[in-house]
């Protein structure tokens, strides 16, 4: 892997949502809100004709930007395994919340959720030339979680191993 670029879609973008960490033994177990931020690390072995890893405009990052707003902006995130899931989903049925079911509401699980949605979008936009190496989700400046693309990690290890092998052979 030769090229990396980053896109920070920080909390001032207004991805304001409410959630709860139902299994927490703290105040995090009750509904509370954040303006989530996301940081993407994109990777490519070749740059595009403009010298970019990924176009941060409409034809590259644009679909991801739209999806982030549709998913997180003014939404109530409900973990699929929340014991009060039905009650929280009911808020959406009553028109009181834009409910989004997610695998989990930790920064780590949200980073993975975003990765899994965004990776096919960036692969399509770049005709498989580019991939997402990692996604970081932050609830504020002090707390974040990162999901690293397992395939990207394997590519790094493979590239490093090949470089070491080539150096040993010379």
C-alpha positions in Angstrom: 0.0 0.0 0.0 1.6 3.2 -1.1 -0.9 6.0 -0.8 -3.2 7.1 2.1 -5.5 10.1 2.4 -7.9 11.1 5.2 -11.2 12.7 5.4 -12.4 14.1 8.7 -16.1 14.6 9.0 -16.1 16.2 12.4 -18.8 16.8 15.0 -19.4 20.4 13.8 -21.0 18.8 10.7 -24.1 18.3 12.8 -24.6 14.6 12.9 -26.5 15.0 16.1 -28.1 11.8 17.5 -29.2 10.2 20.7 -28.3 6.8 22.0 -27.7 4.8 25.1 -25.3 2.1 26.2 -27.9 -0.2 27.7 -25.3 -2.5 29.3 -23.3 0.3 30.9 -23.4 0.6 34.7 -23.2 4.3 34.5 -25.2 7.3 33.3 -24.4 6.1 29.8 -27.2 3.6 30.2 -29.8 6.4 29.7 -30.6 8.2 26.5 -28.0 11.0 25.8 -26.8 12.8 22.7 -23.7 13.6 20.7 -22.8 15.2 17.5 -20.8 12.3 16.1 -17.6 12.8 14.1 -16.0 10.4 11.7 -12.5 10.1 10.3 -11.8 8.0 7.3 -8.4 6.7 6.1 -8.5 5.8 2.4 -5.8 3.8 0.7 -4.8 3.0 -2.9 -1.9 1.4 -4.6 -2.3 3.9 -7.5 -3.5 7.5 -7.6 -6.3 8.6 -10.0 -5.6 10.9 -13.0 -5.7 13.9 -10.7 -3.2 12.5 -8.3 -5.7 11.7 -5.6 -6.4 8.6 -3.6 -10.1 9.6 -3.5 -12.2 12.5 -4.7 -13.7 14.2 -1.6 -16.4 15.8 -3.7 -19.6 14.4 -5.1 -18.1 11.7 -7.3 -16.1 10.1 -4.5 -17.0 10.9 -0.9 -20.4 12.3 -1.8 -22.4 9.2 -1.4 -20.8 8.5 2.0 -21.6 12.1 3.1 -25.2 11.7 2.1 -25.5 8.4 3.9 -23.9 9.8 7.1 -26.5 12.5 7.2 -29.4 10.2 6.4 -28.3 7.7 9.0 -27.1 9.9 11.9 -28.5 13.4 11.7 -31.3 13.9 14.2 -31.6 10.2 14.8 -32.1 7.9 17.7 -29.6 5.1 17.5 -30.9 1.8 19.0 -28.6 -1.2 19.5 -30.1 -4.4 17.9 -29.6 -6.2 21.2 -31.1 -3.4 23.5 -33.6 -5.1 25.8 -35.9 -2.1 25.4 -35.5 -2.1 21.6 -39.2 -2.5 21.0 -40.0 0.5 23.2 -37.4 2.7 21.5 -38.6 1.6 18.1 -42.1 2.5 19.1 -40.9 6.2 19.4 -40.3 6.1 15.7 -43.7 4.6 15.0 -45.3 7.4 17.0 -43.4 10.0 15.0 -41.3 11.1 18.0 -37.9 9.9 16.7 -36.0 8.9 13.5 -35.0 5.5 14.8 -32.0 3.8 13.3 -31.2 0.2 14.3 -27.4 -0.4 14.6 -25.4 -3.4 15.7 -24.2 -1.5 18.7 -23.9 2.1 20.0 -20.3 2.2 21.1 -17.9 4.3 19.1 -16.1 1.0 18.1 -19.3 -0.7 16.8 -20.4 2.5 15.1 -17.0 2.8 13.3 -17.4 -0.8 12.1 -21.0 -0.1 11.0 -19.9 3.0 9.0 -17.0 1.0 7.5 -19.3 -1.8 6.3 -21.7 0.7 4.7 -19.0 3.0 3.2 -16.6 0.4 1.8 -18.8 -0.7 -1.0 -19.6 2.9 -1.9 -15.9 3.9 -2.2 -15.1 0.7 -4.1 -17.8 1.5 -6.6 -16.8 5.2 -6.9 -13.2 4.3 -7.6 -13.8 1.2 -9.6 -12.1 -0.9 -6.9 -8.9 1.2 -7.0 -9.4 2.6 -3.5 -10.4 1.1 -0.2 -11.1 2.3 3.3 -8.2 1.3 5.6 -10.0 2.5 8.8 -12.8 4.5 10.2 -12.8 6.4 13.5 -16.0 7.4 15.3 -15.8 10.1 18.0 -18.6 11.2 20.3 -16.5 14.2 21.3 -12.9 15.3 21.4 -11.9 12.9 24.3 -13.6 9.6 23.2 -13.4 7.7 20.0 -13.2 4.1 18.6 -11.5 2.8 15.5 -12.3 0.0 13.2 -9.5 -1.2 10.9 -10.3 -3.0 7.7 -9.0 -6.5 8.1 -8.1 -6.7 4.4 -6.1 -3.5 4.6 -4.2 -4.9 7.6 -3.4 -8.0 5.6 -2.3 -5.9 2.6 0.1 -4.0 4.8 1.5 -7.2 6.3 1.9 -8.7 2.8 3.6 -5.6 1.4 5.9 -5.5 4.3 6.8 -9.2 4.1 7.5 -8.8 0.3 9.7 -5.8 0.9 11.7 -7.7 3.6 12.0 -10.7 1.4 13.2 -8.6 -1.6 15.7 -6.9 0.7 17.0 -10.2 2.0 17.4 -11.5 -1.6 19.5 -8.6 -2.7 
